[in-house]
Amino acid sequence: MSTAKKILGNTVIQVIGRAIMAVVSIGILKAVSDFLSVEGYGQYTAVYEFLAFFGIAADFGLFTIGVREMSKGEREKSFIAGNIFGMRIVTAAVTMALAVVLAFVLPQYQGTFIPIGISIAAISVFLAILQGTVSSVLQVELKMEYATIGLVGGKVLSFLWMLAAIYYFYIGTPTQEAFDQLMIAGVVGNGFALAFTYFYAAKYAKLKPLYEKTYWKEIFTGAFPYGIALVFNMIYFRIDSVMIMFMKGPHELGYYGPAVRMLEILQVIPVYFMNSVLPVLSKALKDDPKKVERILTLCMNFLLMASLPITIGIYLLAYPIIFLITQPEFLSQVDQGIYGSDVALQILCIAMAISFNTSLYNYSLVALGKQSKLLWINGGAAVFNIVLNLFVIPHWGFRGASWSTVATEVFILLVAGTLVRRYLKYRIDWKSFAKIGFSAAVMAGVVWLLKEPSYEWLGLQNLNVILLAGVGCFVYVGLLWVLKAFPEEVRKRVGV
């Protein structure tokens, strides 16, 4: 099997798995938002947004650096994987412990479900970090189907645990104990995912935590710039939720939370794709520089092809989407001056589209060994985002934070794109871009025209979003195929 087919297959498997997880996540969002209401869901969101900062500090870029190092083949995989496993156990334990201590100190969290929730969810995050470490071995081997099955199975277990808590043990009673059970569900699911992934990864490398002082120092030195860059990345991506909580309270964050969760589900597409590309790009930079331009061009086309229809579809159908995944109280009532989660979703989907395409530049810098540049890019973005939020959140709440996220993504795209141009030669395939844009525009027109009449068809009402998504996908993919916008390798694979 060719390398291109392996990358595509590895990405498709992960995307399919993520699609299943997305359905389950939407079910979780629906059940939890119904159970906790807007303010309670704001507290639920606050727990994971708070822990996200510590989780990325524990990762510190070690997953990506580990994939890169194992791809080079200069050292034994078991040696690399074991040392990185040991490093992440230490960093995860320290950062999660710090998170728990701070949760009980911060005055904004007192009198809420949040401190105890963070104490339990910290275990869940710890297990997720270890699962990510183990899966790096499978990523190098392009065998991510095993890690994907583990994650899907864990997500389903978490969902079942939550359903039992919400609809059997604590019906209509969102107490501290009930809230804690929602956190415990994550521990159960991530524990299963880690065990399943470990079992299969152990077939390709020995996964015993190692402590090789010299190598730890070498890896930490190499990962430090990228790790700090990821921390800054998390700051500009997550700080808005924390600032909304501190400046506006859990009710305002409750509106923002569902939109953020929806986009988190979708933003793993470029991550999975670029994680699959990274080993190949790193090898090409070392052995076959002429191949690099082709790889980058194909990546740009794929990321635009994936992001454009998703963004347009979400923007046009934000209201019925939020209606289906939450409760009516989360929706906008503009005539009463109330802006809901649907408005946040419309704005944030623009930021998502930009971030899809930014991921190519970020991973290119890592493949080049220029991850230190990301430190300055993401650091600048974090400062830009925080300063902007200080001005907009007090006046416009989550709407201001949403537009601040869009502005920050534009900043990163321009700076990172300009920087990569200095190191790599690549061309923009404007012909393919035009085909993708035309197909997306036609799709948008069809969805817009059918949006109102389909509401009445067969009594669908807001369920028409499912029909519209299917029709839109058929129109878009069909036009891409007719216009031959898909890469030649894909068309040959299908026999056309």
Secondary structure as GFF3:
##gff-version 3
##sequence-region A 1 496
A	DSSP	alpha_helix	3	59	.	.	.	ID=ss1
A	DSSP	alpha_helix	62	72	.	.	.	ID=ss2
A	DSSP	alpha_helix	77	105	.	.	.	ID=ss3
A	DSSP	three_ten_helix	107	109	.	.	.	ID=ss4
A	DSSP	alpha_helix	114	140	.	.	.	ID=ss5
A	DSSP	alpha_helix	145	164	.	.	.	ID=ss6
A	DSSP	pi_helix	165	169	.	.	.	ID=ss7
A	DSSP	alpha_helix	176	201	.	.	.	ID=ss8
A	DSSP	alpha_helix	213	248	.	.	.	ID=ss9
A	DSSP	alpha_helix	250	287	.	.	.	ID=ss10
A	DSSP	alpha_helix	289	325	.	.	.	ID=ss11
A	DSSP	three_ten_helix	328	330	.	.	.	ID=ss12
A	DSSP	three_ten_helix	334	336	.	.	.	ID=ss13
A	DSSP	alpha_helix	341	367	.	.	.	ID=ss14
A	DSSP	alpha_helix	371	423	.	.	.	ID=ss15
A	DSSP	alpha_helix	430	454	.	.	.	ID=ss16
A	DSSP	three_ten_helix	457	459	.	.	.	ID=ss17
A	DSSP	three_ten_helix	461	463	.	.	.	ID=ss18
A	DSSP	alpha_helix	464	482	.	.	.	ID=ss19
A	DSSP	alpha_helix	488	494	.	.	.	ID=ss20
###
